[in-house]
Amino acid sequence: MNASHLDFYMKYGISPVRQDISDLDRHFQRRGALYRHLGILPQHIAGRRVCEVGPGSGYNSVFTASLQPSYYELVEGNPTGIDNIRELFRSYPQWTADIAITASRIEAFPPKPFDFVFCEGLLSGVPNPEAVLNVLAACVAPGGTLVITCVDHLSHFPETIRRVFGDLVIAQDDDLDTKVSKILPMVESHLQTLKGMSRRLDDWVIDNLIHPGSIIPLINFPEAVAVLAHDFQFLASSPHFVQDWRWYKDIVGADCDFNINAIEQYWANAHNLMDFRRRVPVRDPDANMRLYDLCTTARACVERFEHDGNRQHLAEFRTLLQEIADNFLAFSPETGAALAEAAEALDLEAFDPKKAASLQHFSGLFGCGTQYISLTRGR
Ligand SMILES: C[S@@+](CC[C@H](N)C(=O)[O-])C[C@H]1O[C@@H](n2cnc3c(N)ncnc32)[C@H](O)[C@@H]1O
């Protein structure tokens, strides 16, 4: 089974990461807001050496280029992505003329020191995230900043549910376009509830609901921070859920560490990653770890179904979904109602895609799917 972004994109000759950036001011505002959440201001990038790993088709790179780094290198493994980048950059020669474009898997890229390394949307689609993190780390100069993204079993759970809906309307041997044409009408109304959506919907469906790399086990925020902790300190995240109420004068000696607090904050807030529309108070971290484990087990059922076609896995998924819904009903009734409605719609004998398209509570349920994390090398 083909289970990485790169292999899947190369097999079909696609780069399904297109964004509508026709309103460039708006695109730049979005990217500026993200960087601010991460503690990165435009003047931090100006005149610095920047690397972007896995830029896809280069839409986000246009913004970073506009901040005028002294040197900017893109490392992308997908030849279609490279072609798209070159074509896109022709429209923005004032910023992109000097960008170095390297066609390479990051694993084969000889590390050299950069002040900033950005790697967005890549870790969630590779079978070897820890190895990739170590290569990225080796590209960050002392004092430099690394930006990565994590998608996890809890934050991506609403998509896992939509994926099961999709699995019920496609045949595994349908071609890619047929799969998209069957799934998109079912989730289009859901995606239309997202005010800030800038991606093409067909690309979103391929990337989240179809390709095998988006159902494999994921590295989560605490795991990624732990992999990097030997040399990196947490700086900030988007969404900005990490609070640090320590008196700064106490952050010295053995207590001079930002990773432990960030990981603790993740577990206290993890339940809030299920529904991007709502915030409820922090919870017992152990309860959130149990919730996370339920999502992990449910997700594995879907992966197994796609592997062997045995519907019993989907029946197990539905039981777990009901348990997760009950869990949420106790502290976040609207989110619980959305999950319970999805469980009810998941009638394996008589699944109705039209009904799934217009679920009253579930249609607008999306998690804080991607968490961006900035970390600095050294203190
Ligand atoms: C989901 S896309 C994200 C694209 C872009 N960063 C964005 O956020 O829109 C992941 C990108 O990483 C690239 N990629 C995946 N694995 C890679 C690897 N091992 N080395 C280099 N590029 C890789 C893929 O080809 C793809 O362009």
The ligand as a Gaussian input file, in Angstrom:
#p B3LYP/6-31G(d) Opt

LIG

0 1
 C        0.593000      18.449000       1.873000
 S        1.807000      19.118000       0.891000
 C        1.994000      20.718000       1.618000
 C        2.431000      21.755000       0.630000
 C        2.641000      23.159000       1.190000
 N        3.702000      23.211000       2.169000
 C        1.369000      23.682000       1.797000
 O        1.288000      23.727000       3.033000
 O        0.462000      24.029000       1.043000
 C        3.301000      18.303000       1.337000
 C        4.430000      18.597000       0.374000
 O        5.624000      17.996000       0.841000
 C        6.251000      17.309000      -0.237000
 N        6.997000      16.193000       0.356000
 C        6.484000      15.133000       1.009000
 N        7.459000      14.332000       1.452000
 C        8.625000      14.912000       1.087000
 C       10.001000      14.576000       1.278000
 N       10.329000      13.473000       1.935000
 N       10.931000      15.414000       0.778000
 C       10.578000      16.543000       0.110000
 N        9.302000      16.909000      -0.109000
 C        8.333000      16.103000       0.374000
 C        5.105000      16.851000      -1.109000
 O        5.508000      16.580000      -2.421000
 C        4.168000      18.039000      -1.013000
 O        4.472000      19.006000      -1.964000

